[in-house]
Structure formats: C-alpha cells, structure tokens
Amino acid sequence: MKIDAHILERLLARWPVARLAVGSGDEPPHLLPVVFVAEAGTVYSPVDGKRKDGRPLARVRAVAREGRATLLLDQYHDDWSRLWWVRLDGEARVERANVALLDHVGERLREKYPQYREVAPYAGPPTLLALQWRRVRAWSQSGGDVPLREAAGLP
Amino acid sequence: MKIDAHILERLLARWPVARLAVGSGDEPPHLLPVVFVAEAGTVYSPVDGKRKDGRPLARVRAVAREGRATLLLDQYHDDWSRLWWVRLDGEARVERANVALLDHVGERLREKYPQYREVAPYAGPPTLLALQWRRVRAWSQSGGDVPLREAAGLP
C-alpha cells in the first residue's frame, strides 16, 4: 500500500527505532536495531557511544562495501489488527567527511533522543550511516493507514 | 557476547516478534517482521492468514533462492541501559512437504499465539520458512545478560 508523504515524515521524526539490513555478498545480511533521524529523503544513523563489541564495526564495513541497505520500521501489538510496517530501500553510504552535515545530524539526534545527554552521539571519529531511500513500501493488517497515522502521532 | 543456551531457548519460546532478513543478490535484503516458534535449533515462521499484498510472497521467493537468512530479536527501551539484541544466522528453506512437521509447528504456533484463533496459521498451502541457525550473536548495552534473562522471563 502507499504511505502518504506527510505520514512518513512524521513517523520518521517520531519513531525511535528501526532495523537496518545490509547485504553481505554470500554471507547472511547484516541486521541490527538502530536509532536514526531523517532529513530530505535520507535516514542517518550514527556510530554512537553505545557499547560496541568489535571495531571496525561490521555495519560500517558492510555499508561501505554494499552501497545499499534496507530500513524497517514496525510495531508489534498483541492486537494483530493494529500491525503495520514501513520499509525503505535505497543507496547507503558511510559519511565521515562532511563536517557541517555531521554536526547538523548530531544536533538533530540530540533533539530526538534525550539519551544523548548521557551517551555520545558519535564514538570516535564522527561517522554516520546514510540511507537515501529510493523506494518506500508500507503494509498494515487493516489495509488502511489508521495504525500508521497513530504511530506517527497524527489525528 | 555469549548467550546461555537456556536463556536463548526461553527467549525464543516467549518473545513474540522478530525481524527476518534474506539476502537478495544485487537487490537490498528482503526484511520484515515475523512471528515464529523455535524447535531443535530451527526457527519456523508461517505464511499465515495476515493480510498479504502480493503472491507469491517475496519472502518465500527470497528464501527459496538464497538458502540463508538472518533473524533479529531485540527490544527498544527509552532506558538505553536495558537495550539488547540476539541475532541468529544460518540456513533457510521453504518447508511445504513435511506434513507432520507442518501440523506440529501449526499446533505450536496456536499455543504461542492466541491470535491464531482468529487468523489462520497457514494461508493457502501450508508453508513455513525454516531457519536452522549456525551462529548466534548477542549484545547488551550493559555487557551482561540481565536484560536478556528478563526478556526471557527468567529470574
């Protein structure tokens, strides 16, 4: 089904978590939960100060290698009539050079997530995974956009 | 970090939703939320009676073609010290032939999800996506397994 551009914008502004999948050639996709902000058709997810088990991060290597990624927003409910998901597919890149962009997105992340008062938005050299989406797909169990509007905080 | 086999078993028995990613060659990974049951090192997710936008389902085609998949369990909290995820990678197949298995898993699904009193566990010819995991990875922000034990309903 189609998702209205305004609903998508509000949902991306408000929804706190998404799952990011990056292809890995012959390996299974790299898949993990991420925080993010969206701006002008691109979703940005930082390599932040949450605990990391290895470096350099597999997600950064995978994005640099593959150049494509998929982001899924969804919400589980015991009431299945309220289920929905939204999936963004597109071109992914690792952003480390554009200082103005890194600063701006860092500020947006601090606005969206008060947790960044305690956790650093960037760990080490500021790094963003950027997904410029080319295709948006949406689904709801009801077939309508009511649960999406609700998740987006719209009447 | 390592996850204890008993915690993993209880988590898979109890946790209602996961996100499944299947590679798609040159395309971005196929990614969506799924319900599931686990048994003997395999996670089973049905093609159930929830609303479908197209047939045959892209997820079934992707699993049949790729033969590998990744499953992510995680929980978002505003309290980031409680974040965790568990990821299973392995061999995936489409199961349509083993009637005893399809029946057994259908029964397990009905036990886990009371929603299957209203929604059919199988839509059309009974079909399961089966992921036999070969690798388990786990992460928690705290570095310990307390949030995983809690999510698994263990003391």
Interface residues (C-beta under 8 A of the other chain):
Chain A: M1 P16 V17 R19 A21 V22 G23 S24 E27 P28 P29 H30 L31 L32 P33 K50 R51 D53 R68 A69 T70 L72 D74 Y76 D78 W80 L83 W85 R87 D89 G90 Q115 E118 V119 W139 S140 Q141 S142 G143
Chain B: M1 P16 V17 R19 A21 V22 G23 S24 E27 P28 P29 H30 L31 L32 P33 K50 R51 D53 R68 A69 T70 L72 D74 Y76 D78 W80 L83 W85 R87 D89 G90 Q115 E118 V119 W139 S140 Q141 S142 G143
